[in-house]
Amino acid sequence: MRLTIIVFLFFALLASCTPLIKAIYGMKDPNKQVSKESVLKFASKHHLDSVLIAYPMDYDSSFARLIGMFQGIPEVLIFNHKGERVLYKPEDLNCNASVESFIAALTVESNVSIDTTLKLNDVVSLIRTDGGNKLMNKTQPDYQVFIAWARWMGSKNYNEHEKLWIESIRSNANATFNIVCVCCDIIEEQGK
C-alpha cells in the first residue's frame, strides 16, 4: 500500500511539474494577447519605466523578423555609434551569460567583433514607441543596446537577465549607452 501511494505521488508530481515551474518563474502563456497597460504595469514594477520601451511595428511581419534578429528572448543586440552590430559572443554560442561582463568592460576604444549583416536601421525600422519613434537621440551614444524581453517570461527570468543587463549598462562609466527594451509580448491593440 505504501509503495502504491509513493508511486501515485511521484506520477502526480511529475504530471504537475510544468505548472509548478511556471508558477515559480511567474511565466505566462506566450501566445495570449495582453494589454499594453499590463505590460507597462510590469515594466513599472520592475523599474523598466526609466528606459525606452518599444514594440514591433506589427505582428504580421515585423514581429517574426525581430525575433529572428534577436534569436530568442531574453537577448541583447548591441550597436556601435556607426550603426554596426557588436558581437558579444561567438555566433555559434546560444547563451547570453557573457553579456553582463562584456557590457561592463565595454569602452569607446574597445576592440570588438562586428557583424556586417545586421545594421542598427534594420532593427529601428521594425519597432515603434508610444511617443513617436524617439529611438535616435540628438546626441548619438557610443552604443545602442536593444533588449528583447517579454512579460510572459515572468519576474524571476527578468531578475536573472534583463535587470542585471540594465544595471551593468548603467554602471559602465567608460561609454555612453541608449537602452531600448523591445517588448515581445503580443499586445491586444496590435494583435487583432
N, C-alpha and C positions, 0 to 999 in steps of 0.2 A: 504494500500500500504506500509506504513512504517513497519507494522508488517511482511509483506512478505519479505521485504528487510532484516530485522533483523533475521528472521528465515533462509533466504538464507545465510547470512553471518555467522551465527552460524554453519550451516552444512558445509559450505566451510572451515571454520577454523578447525572444527572437522575432516574433511576428510584430511586436510593437516597438522595435528598436528605432525605426525611421522616425516615427512621430516624436519619440523621446529625444533623439538627436536634434530634430528640427526645433523642438521646444527649448533645448539647452542653448542652441545657437541663435534662436529667435528668427529662424528662417521662415519665409512665407512661400506661397506659390508664385513662381516667376512668370507664369502665363496670365495671372489675374491682373486685370486693369486696376490701377489705383488712382486716386485723385491727386492732383498737384498739391492740394492742401496737406494731404498725409505725407507726401514726400518732403514738403517744406517743414512740417512739424518734426519729422525725423531729423532733418538737417539742422534745425534749430536746437533740438535736444542734444545733438552731438557736436554742436558748435561749428557746423559746416556753413552756417549762415554768414560767416565772416569771409567766405571765399565765393567766387563767382560760380553759380550753378547753371549748367547748360543742359539742353535736351536735344535729342535727334530732331532734325527738321521735319521728318515724317517717319512713319513706321512701315512704309511700303518698301523704300529702297535705302534710305539713309541709315536706318537702324541696323540692318544686316551688314552694311558696309562698315559702319563704326565698330561693331562687334568684331568683324574681321580684322580691322586695323589694330584694335586692342588685343586681339587674340585671347580674350577671356575677361572675366570680371572676378575680383578686382585686378586692375592692371594700370600701368602708367605709360604714357608716351611723353617723352621729353624732346623739346626742340630748342636749338640754339638761336641766337639773335639773327642768324641768316635764314632761319626757317627750315633748317636741316634737322632731321631726326637724329637724336643722340642715342646710341645703343648702350644700355647699362648692363646688358648680359649677352652672352653668345646667342645667336638666333636659334640654335637647336636646343637651348635650355628652356624648359617650360616651367620656370619657377621665378617668382618675383621677390624672393627673400633678400636678394642683394641690393634692392633699390634704395633702401634706407641708408646704408653705408655709402653707396655711390653718391647719392644726393648730398649727404653730409660732407663729403670730400670734394664736391664739385666747385671749381673756381672758374673765373673768366678765362684763365690761361690753361685750363685742363686739356690734356691731350686725350681726346675721346674718339671712339669709333663712330662713324657717320653712316646712316642708311640713306642712300640716294634715291630709293624707290618711293619713299613717303615724305611728303613736304607738309609744313605747317598749314598751308592753304587748303590741302586736301581734307584735313580734319575740320578746319574752321568752316568750310563750305557745307559741311553736313550737320552742323549744330547751330542752335539758336539760344538766346537767353530771353528772360521775360522783359527786360527793359531795352529791347532792341539788341542788336549784335554789338556789344561793347567788349568783344574779346581782345581787340588790339588796343592797347593803351597808347596815349600820345607819346609817352616816353617808353621806348622799347626796352623790356627787361633783358637780362642776359639769357634767361631760359624761360620758356613757356612749358608748364607742366600740366598735362591733362590726366585726370584720374577717373577711370571708369568705376562707378560704384552703383549699387542698387539697394534700395530699402529692403527688398525682399530677402536679401542675404543676411540681414539681422545685425543686431548690435555687437555681438561677440566678434563676428567677422570684421565689422568696422573697426572695433578697438584693436584688433590684431594686425590690421593692414593700413587702411586709409588714414586713421588717426595718427599712427606712427609716421607715415609718409609726410603728412602735413606738418607735424611737429619737426621733422627732420629738415624740411624745406625752410620753415620759419627760423630755425636755429642756425642756419647757414648764413653767416655774415660775409662770406667771400664772393658772393654773386647775388644778383637781383633775380627774383622769380615772379611770375604771374601764375597763380594756381587756378585752374578751371576744373571743377568736378562735373563730369558728364554723367547725368542720371540715366541709368539703363533700365529703369522701370518702365512699363507700358502705361502711359498716362491716359486716363479716360478721355479727355478732351481731344487727344490726337488719335487714339486707337479706334475710334468709332468709324 
